[in-house]
């Protein structure tokens, strides 16, 4: 296996940045809805170490060295009872805030590429990686597999009785299912085509 350490380092730095923003977005959304739990736990910060998750960090390193990185940060804890809106709606808003931050960064990065703000050559490649990674993180986190954000969105959307049953199933088997999909490469085959199509749509016919 040939490893481009320079590119791996760039991917690692971008991942840390984007995952930090992702987790911060969760914390800010919860805080804005009246839950001060993230603030009390020191999560309203752009410091990467405040959002560090050991397993997520291992996944970042392993997948980065294998060719393309993915991973996650420390989940933001919330108390829905503190929300100033319906708790189920509040949980959905908080859950979606993370992927939304990645979507915004992907769109912003794509616009910068289109207008030539990343320049050409290696800096343009870095811009392309920034967009690609943010698209991947958004799609990855929207999967309805516990503990990803998509599982919380699905829980909020389901009727109460089904949501309870889904939560029981997800908490018991979600991590096993997730690791199975990740380690067998199925996860990449699920995300890959959508990621590439969205990237082509956002960036256009640029040659990176």
C-alpha positions as CSV (number, residue, x, y, z in Angstrom):
1,X,0.0,0.0,0.0
2,X,1.5,3.3,-1.1
3,X,0.8,6.1,1.4
4,X,1.2,9.7,0.4
5,X,2.1,11.1,3.8
6,X,1.8,14.8,2.7
7,X,-1.7,14.3,1.5
8,X,-2.6,12.2,4.5
9,X,-1.4,15.0,6.8
10,X,-3.5,17.6,4.8
11,X,-6.6,15.3,5.1
12,X,-6.0,14.8,8.8
13,X,-5.8,18.6,9.4
14,X,-8.9,19.2,7.3
15,X,-10.8,16.5,9.2
16,X,-9.9,17.9,12.6
17,X,-11.0,21.3,11.5
18,X,-14.3,20.2,10.0
19,X,-15.2,17.8,12.8
20,X,-14.5,20.5,15.3
21,X,-16.9,22.9,13.5
22,X,-19.4,20.1,13.2
23,X,-19.5,19.4,17.0
24,X,-19.4,23.1,17.8
25,X,-22.5,23.6,15.6
26,X,-24.3,20.9,17.7
27,X,-23.3,22.7,20.9
28,X,-24.3,26.2,19.6
29,X,-27.7,24.9,18.4
30,X,-28.5,23.3,21.8
31,X,-27.4,26.5,23.6
32,X,-29.5,28.6,21.3
33,X,-32.5,26.5,22.1
34,X,-32.1,27.0,25.8
35,X,-30.0,24.0,26.9
36,X,-26.8,25.2,28.6
37,X,-25.5,21.6,29.1
38,X,-22.9,22.0,26.2
39,X,-21.8,25.4,27.6
40,X,-21.4,23.9,31.1
41,X,-19.3,21.1,29.7
42,X,-17.0,23.5,27.8
43,X,-18.2,22.6,24.3
44,X,-18.9,26.1,23.1
45,X,-15.4,26.4,21.8
46,X,-13.4,26.0,18.6
47,X,-10.6,24.2,20.5
48,X,-10.3,20.7,18.8
49,X,-9.4,18.9,22.1
50,X,-12.7,19.9,23.6
51,X,-14.4,17.7,21.0
52,X,-11.9,14.8,21.0
53,X,-13.3,11.3,20.9
54,X,-10.8,8.4,21.2
55,X,-12.6,5.9,18.9
56,X,-13.5,8.7,16.4
57,X,-9.8,9.8,16.4
58,X,-8.6,6.2,15.8
59,X,-11.1,5.9,12.9
60,X,-9.8,9.3,11.5
61,X,-6.2,8.1,11.5
62,X,-6.9,4.6,10.1
63,X,-9.1,5.7,7.3
64,X,-6.8,8.6,6.4
65,X,-3.9,6.2,6.0
66,X,-6.0,3.8,4.0
67,X,-6.7,6.5,1.4
68,X,-9.5,8.8,2.5
69,X,-10.5,9.9,6.0
70,X,-13.7,9.8,7.9
71,X,-14.4,10.0,11.6
72,X,-16.3,11.8,14.3
73,X,-15.9,13.9,17.4
74,X,-17.1,13.5,21.0
75,X,-20.9,13.6,21.0
76,X,-22.5,16.8,22.4
77,X,-24.6,16.0,25.4
78,X,-28.0,17.7,25.6
79,X,-30.9,17.8,28.0
80,X,-34.1,18.1,25.8
81,X,-36.1,19.1,28.9
82,X,-34.3,22.4,28.8
83,X,-35.3,23.3,25.2
84,X,-37.6,26.2,24.7
85,X,-39.2,24.3,21.8
86,X,-40.8,20.8,21.6
87,X,-38.1,18.4,22.8
88,X,-38.4,16.2,19.7
89,X,-38.1,19.2,17.4
90,X,-35.2,20.5,19.5
91,X,-33.3,17.2,19.2
92,X,-33.9,17.2,15.4
93,X,-32.5,20.8,15.1
94,X,-29.5,20.0,17.2
95,X,-28.8,16.8,15.3
96,X,-29.1,18.5,11.9
97,X,-26.9,21.4,12.9
98,X,-23.7,19.3,12.6
99,X,-24.3,18.0,9.0
100,X,-25.6,21.5,8.1
101,X,-22.3,23.0,9.1
102,X,-20.5,20.6,6.8
103,X,-22.9,21.4,3.9
104,X,-22.3,25.1,4.4
105,X,-18.5,24.6,4.4
106,X,-18.7,22.4,1.3
107,X,-20.7,25.0,-0.6
108,X,-18.4,27.8,0.6
109,X,-15.3,25.9,-0.5
110,X,-16.9,25.0,-3.8
111,X,-17.7,28.7,-4.5
112,X,-14.1,29.6,-3.6
113,X,-12.8,27.0,-6.1
114,X,-15.1,28.2,-8.8
115,X,-13.9,31.8,-8.3
116,X,-10.3,30.8,-8.2
117,X,-9.7,31.8,-4.6
118,X,-7.7,28.6,-3.9
119,X,-5.4,29.5,-6.8
120,X,-4.0,26.6,-8.9
121,X,-1.9,23.5,-8.4
122,X,-1.5,22.2,-4.9
123,X,-3.6,24.8,-3.2
124,X,-6.5,24.0,-5.5
125,X,-6.1,20.3,-4.6
126,X,-6.4,21.3,-0.9
127,X,-9.6,23.2,-1.7
128,X,-11.0,20.2,-3.5
129,X,-10.1,17.9,-0.5
130,X,-11.8,20.4,1.8
131,X,-15.0,20.3,-0.2
132,X,-14.9,16.5,-0.7
133,X,-14.3,15.9,3.0
134,X,-17.2,18.1,4.1
135,X,-19.6,16.4,1.7
136,X,-18.4,13.0,3.0
137,X,-18.9,14.1,6.7
138,X,-22.4,15.5,5.9
139,X,-23.5,12.3,4.1
140,X,-21.8,10.0,6.7
141,X,-23.5,11.7,9.7
142,X,-26.9,11.7,8.0
143,X,-27.0,7.9,7.8
144,X,-29.7,6.6,10.2
145,X,-27.2,4.4,12.1
146,X,-26.7,5.0,15.8
147,X,-24.8,7.0,17.1
148,X,-24.7,9.1,13.9
149,X,-26.8,12.3,13.6
150,X,-29.1,10.6,11.2
151,X,-30.3,8.2,13.9
152,X,-31.4,11.1,16.0
153,X,-33.2,12.7,13.1
154,X,-35.0,9.4,12.4
155,X,-36.0,9.1,16.1
156,X,-37.4,12.6,16.0
157,X,-39.4,11.9,12.8
158,X,-40.9,8.6,13.9
159,X,-44.1,8.2,15.9
160,X,-43.4,7.9,19.6
161,X,-44.0,4.2,19.9
162,X,-41.8,3.4,16.8
163,X,-39.1,5.9,17.9
164,X,-38.9,4.0,21.3
165,X,-38.5,0.7,19.5
166,X,-36.0,2.1,17.1
167,X,-33.9,3.6,19.9
168,X,-33.8,0.2,21.7
169,X,-32.7,-1.5,18.6
170,X,-30.2,1.2,17.6
171,X,-28.5,1.4,21.0
172,X,-28.2,-2.4,21.1
173,X,-27.0,-3.1,17.6
174,X,-26.1,0.3,16.0
175,X,-22.4,0.4,16.8
176,X,-22.0,-3.2,15.7
177,X,-23.8,-2.4,12.4
178,X,-21.8,0.7,11.9
179,X,-18.4,-1.0,12.4
180,X,-19.4,-3.9,10.2
181,X,-20.3,-1.5,7.3
182,X,-17.1,0.6,7.9
183,X,-14.7,-2.4,8.1
184,X,-16.1,-4.2,5.1
185,X,-16.0,-1.1,2.9
186,X,-19.8,-1.1,2.4
187,X,-20.0,2.3,4.1
188,X,-17.7,3.8,1.4
189,X,-19.7,2.2,-1.4
190,X,-22.9,3.8,0.1
191,X,-21.4,7.3,0.5
192,X,-19.0,7.3,-2.5
193,X,-21.4,7.7,-5.5
194,X,-23.5,10.4,-3.8
195,X,-20.4,12.2,-2.6
196,X,-18.8,12.2,-6.1
197,X,-22.1,13.4,-7.7
198,X,-22.5,16.2,-5.2
199,X,-18.9,17.3,-5.6
200,X,-19.2,17.4,-9.4
201,X,-22.4,19.5,-9.1
202,X,-20.9,22.0,-6.6
203,X,-17.4,22.3,-8.1
204,X,-18.3,22.0,-11.8
205,X,-15.8,21.1,-14.6
206,X,-12.7,22.2,-12.7
207,X,-9.6,20.0,-13.2
208,X,-8.0,19.4,-9.8
